[in-house]
Amino acid sequence: MFNATLRFDLGDDTNALRDLVHDWAQTRVRPMAQQIDADNLFPAELWSEMGALGLLGVTVPAEFGGAGMSYLAHTVAVEEIARASASVALSYGAHSNLCVNQINLNGSPAQKQAFLPKLVSGDHVGALAMSEAGAGSDVVSISLRADKRNDHYRLNGNKYWITNGPGAQTLIVYAKTDPDAGAKGITAFLIDKDMAGFSTSPHFDKLGMHGSNTAELIFDDVAVPFDNVLGAEGRGAGFLADAPVARIFRDAKLMEIGAGTSEIRRMLIGREMMGAM
Ligand SMILES: Cc1cc2nc3c(=O)[nH]c(=O)nc-3n(C[C@H](O)[C@H](O)[C@H](O)COP(=O)(O)OP(=O)(O)OC[C@H]3O[C@@H](n4cnc5c(N)ncnc54)[C@H](O)[C@@H]3O)c2cc1C
């Protein structure tokens, strides 16, 4: 097994997944990491490769094409990809966790059947759009509106900083359905990029994370059927807070920092000791 810095007994399946992802990321992704950064473009072919390896639906049951594994296993996959390229890992996490896992957790059986297989195979790319130019940490202050009509909603407004936004076919988008109801007035929608009135900006030239494509999303009177509500109306803000995966995914970032710090410290201490000899 690959010698991870922190050695926990994660079980045979998760250890095997770590080996698989480590080998793929080190032989395939690491050699292209510098070029990805220079080109500021995610290599589209990696989606189908990750799909073939079973990495896009780690937490999704086999009936929808997934691996049916734990959040811990998913976190290990993110960690090993990030070891090779942080920007590939960011795009991978947005797709496999924020989008795919969210549909798996909160989607109806029909929604799962309609959306998950293509996302898990890598035929479609996924994104999740919550943030806006004026609403980051304070997500309850989003202003994208979803107004109810007879048999559909109309979405108007913008989202900002959306990972995979430029190419995603399936996007989970949070909108205000009841502006006076605070966190209870937010609803999540499943958006297809081909819906009329939906468009994206070109991908941003960010300071870092080059190659993890990020964009603004623009909703100009987009008609969204009732069937595309993810979960129930007014449950949007609850999804991220309720789901343990959000906490685990955030906290895993700290683990990455901790593991990296530990590696660097060992290197620096080692250098000091060698220099003193
Ligand atoms: C590369 C990248 C990819 C992203 N991808 C996505 C995506 O796929 N989908 C999506 O929805 N969003 C995405 N975002 C947006 C991201 O979620 C927001 O940047 C984040 O929520 C922070 O919001 P903000 O940038 O407006 O910063 P702010 O909310 O303005 O925060 C700025 C700083 O102030 C601190 N702060 C804020 N409020 C408080 C407070 N009350 N008390 C103390 N400190 C506070 C924050 O911790 C932070 O350090 C992405 C951002 C980046 C940079």
The ligand as a Gaussian input file, in Angstrom:
#p B3LYP/6-31G(d) Opt

LIG

0 1
 C      -11.702000      28.883000      -6.462000
 C      -13.093000      29.047000      -5.920000
 C      -14.085000      28.144000      -6.263000
 C      -15.383000      28.303000      -5.780000
 N      -16.348000      27.401000      -6.160000
 C      -17.622000      27.591000      -5.748000
 C      -18.667000      26.697000      -6.185000
 O      -18.425000      25.730000      -6.927000
 N      -19.935000      26.961000      -5.794000
 C      -20.249000      28.018000      -4.975000
 O      -21.413000      28.186000      -4.645000
 N      -19.278000      28.867000      -4.540000
 C      -17.990000      28.690000      -4.907000
 N      -17.006000      29.542000      -4.487000
 C      -17.362000      30.654000      -3.624000
 C      -17.009000      30.377000      -2.190000
 O      -17.953000      29.500000      -1.625000
 C      -16.991000      31.756000      -1.501000
 O      -15.828000      32.413000      -1.960000
 C      -16.976000      31.584000      -0.018000
 O      -18.269000      31.194000       0.424000
 C      -16.586000      32.898000       0.679000
 O      -17.392000      33.933000       0.243000
 P      -16.766000      35.316000      -0.222000
 O      -15.722000      35.038000      -1.250000
 O      -17.875000      36.221000      -0.582000
 O      -16.003000      35.860000       1.051000
 P      -16.649000      36.539000       2.320000
 O      -17.908000      35.819000       2.697000
 O      -16.734000      38.014000       2.069000
 O      -15.543000      36.230000       3.395000
 C      -14.282000      36.896000       3.361000
 C      -13.546000      36.550000       4.637000
 O      -14.292000      37.025000       5.773000
 C      -14.585000      35.957000       6.660000
 N      -15.912000      36.142000       7.218000
 C      -17.063000      36.253000       6.523000
 N      -18.100000      36.416000       7.355000
 C      -17.581000      36.420000       8.621000
 C      -18.152000      36.549000       9.914000
 N      -19.457000      36.721000      10.085000
 N      -17.325000      36.491000      10.972000
 C      -15.992000      36.316000      10.813000
 N      -15.406000      36.196000       9.613000
 C      -16.180000      36.237000       8.521000
 C      -14.503000      34.691000       5.815000
 O      -14.161000      33.556000       6.590000
 C      -13.390000      35.045000       4.842000
 O      -12.114000      34.813000       5.409000
 C      -15.701000      29.385000      -4.928000
 C      -14.701000      30.301000      -4.560000
 C      -13.412000      30.133000      -5.052000
 C      -12.362000      31.135000      -4.643000

